[in-house]
Amino acid sequence: MSRLIPFFAFLALCGLFGFGIWWNSHHDQTAIPSPLINKPAPEFALPELYDPAKMVTKKDLLGKPYLLNVFASWCVECAVEHPLLEAEGPTLGVELVGYNYKDQPDDAKAWLARHGNPYQVLMADVSGQTAIDFGVYAAPETFLVDAKGVIRYKRIGPFTPEVIEKELKPAIAALAKESR
Amino acid sequence: MRRLVVLLAIGLLLFAGLAGAQAIEPMPFKDHAQELRFQHLTAQLRCPMCQNETLADSNAPIARDLRHEVFRLMQEGRTDDQIKQYLVARYSDYVLYDPPVNPTTWVLWFGPLLILLAGAVVVVVTIRKRSRSGAPPPTIDHGDDW
């Protein structure tokens, strides 16, 4: 029996390494879990992209759930994600709020003119200062915020059709069930 | 020849200094002590974008922003712990190079110890079994007793 111990130890190691490979291929190594999930979104007041004199605040967006999508014209993966937001956006049943991150407003407008504008509200954070309160460290990142202003879900990196079906839609459905 | 080596060494040192200075832009520190505190603090914080680099070393835009944020908080008179808490509240424990002991990091902290213990148990059990069976310890003749 004791002769088999090395064999079992070897099997256990194989299992451990196999698990490591499986885990790495199913998880984004660069995604940091947000400590803000299920906590109120930070307060913010940011100028509207097309009308900088008008400020958009957290209070303005309360009352119905929304998807806060952090994007920028310099962000390569945002352009990959964008067609998906345009296609799926209208069917999601939540408002799409664009968060233009560390961008020149003119660049952002040109980018939206070229790629299309799926957002109902657009705000610009030129310095990226408010984004630090949201724990944003790259683009695209997307937050699902409920009607009370609580962050319920976060996606780091671009959405894919699979993630929309498996994560985003169930999260939105859960919100709809609560409000009923 | 020797002079050439010295010149080369000086050149290399200068280059290394420049390369290092590239990552960290000068900040208006009050005094040298504050600068040292800033360097010490940013060396303990992880850049959320490039997770193998400290905030002090990283060239990522977010690391630059967070360095400015750390500097701003220092000017506000916050302690090192308060600044760390501020970043943890936004970017989770990942920003700390020294992870705190809590249920999510138990495996990290105690896993190696458990494996070591398991190994020790196996060794002890094997030795006991051998001595109980009365078999003399195997003597291996390496043929090298010269």
Interface residues (C-beta under 8 A of the other chain):
Chain A: S2 I5 Q29 T30 I32 P33 S34 P35 L36 K102 G128 Q129 I132 D133 F134 G135 Y137 A138
Chain B: P48 M49 Q51 P61 I62 D65 L66 E69 V88 A89 R90 Y91 S92 Y94 V122 V125 T126 K129
